Amino acid sequence: MKRLSFSVYLIVLLSVFLGAASSWPESGFPAPLALVARCLVLFASLALFFLVLPKLIGQAMQIFVAMLLGIFAGWALAMMGQQALVAEYLGIFGALFIDLLKMVIVPLVFVSLVCGVAGIGDVRKLGPLGAKTLLYFCCTTAIAVLIGLVCVNLIQPGSGREDIKPAQAVVQDAGSGEAVGEEQKPSLGVRIQEDVLPQFIYNPVIADQPILAVIFFAILLGAALAANAERTEVALHFFKSMDHAMITIVKWIMMLAPIGVFALMAKAVATMGIDYLLALGKYCMTVVLGLFLHFCVLSFLVLPLLGRVSPLRFLRGMSPALQLAFSTSSSSATLPVTIDCASRRVGAGRSIASFVLPLGATINMDGTALYQAVASLFIAQVYGLGLTFQQQLLVFLTAVIVSVGAAGIPGASVGLMAVVLKTAGIPIEGIGIVIGVDRMLDMCRTFVNVTGDSVGTVVVARSEGAIEEPAA
Ligand code: ASP
């Protein structure tokens, strides 16, 4: 009872504070009706996700409900002209959730890789295991790009669409969908998201290190610990304890997942703009179709054939991670949950999952590679450039390479697309055409990125005889 009343006070206080901040004009007083309505929207959202839903359904279901409600709320509030409330104030909960997840990425990758490699035990096994993992990554990424190329060549979403060629490309902010240009004083909500939260939600131990360097060192350290098992017992024990501690932190952060996902979805829908989506409908459908086909290849062919695990068991087990990937657009932020789902819920050996998944989240991005191929060819079609076989081959190769270098964060593909376009001789300004719908497609490609990593974990675990009946 005591805890409940404390949460209620906190929620009321937060709703009133943010509601008032969002409705206060530069000068004068807010309109009372707007103020009350905004406070109520915030209160209803917080109360639903902290007080009501946790009593009724489990966490995975809460995240799913949050996704649907987020889409609806984003659409409804945008219709009422409340984009700012959604993006700047409700958006704080999405930013908080993502910042917290980002905070644990590097230490988690480090600790889980050290434990994963050390857990393999015999250092001589590491080479074959690494080779198998890389082979899987290369093959599936190549298949993804091929599927993308076939779809975009057959559907030709950009042919005859010179109308959307940017005369002077309107560069939009992928996150907000608003035209960049005029200097505007950021609101309190934006400042909280961009300045305040990152001030204290930031990992102080090993943050901002190049992730590939972290991976390389972690693999070496894990191997060295395994090679001297008798003398390094204490260190191994330390890393295992740290691994548990990291997982505990992730579990705490996940308590914010429903409200975070709700806010992220609402913000994405409210700021994207339906008209823009319709203009690029055929292109979006081509990307989504390609991603869907690749998802089917992974889940219904590769998984049962090579992993010998039923798609149903896999999808049921991985659903929290896949939903999170979709709503956060970040395979790195999803990583902690992906490891937990693959090992505990699907049954892939923990040390294999701790080895394959951190690597996969960094270098294996099937969805991203497919997306790069479709987007580049679409832009070429809009510009009326028929790409030769050699040019398409170049797109194929650069899309694969770029996907290895892409970070597992929202919008990572956008900057890298310039590389693919430049290599194939397609005008770089064309990025302006597709950037506005990037956020939505990012959700879909991240979903496929995480599926690819997880199927890979099952396949590698099966080849090592490390698949068990799931614990839950
Ligand atoms: N958001 C994607 C991911 O995290 C990367 C990308 O932008 O394609 O997997």
Boltz pocket constraint, residues with backbone or C-beta under 6 A from the ligand:
constraints:
  - pocket:
      binder: B
      contacts: [[A, 329], [A, 330], [A, 331], [A, 332], [A, 361], [A, 365], [A, 367], [A, 368], [A, 406], [A, 407], [A, 408], [A, 409], [A, 410], [A, 411], [A, 412], [A, 413], [A, 414], [A, 442], [A, 445], [A, 446], [A, 449]]
      max_distance: 6.0
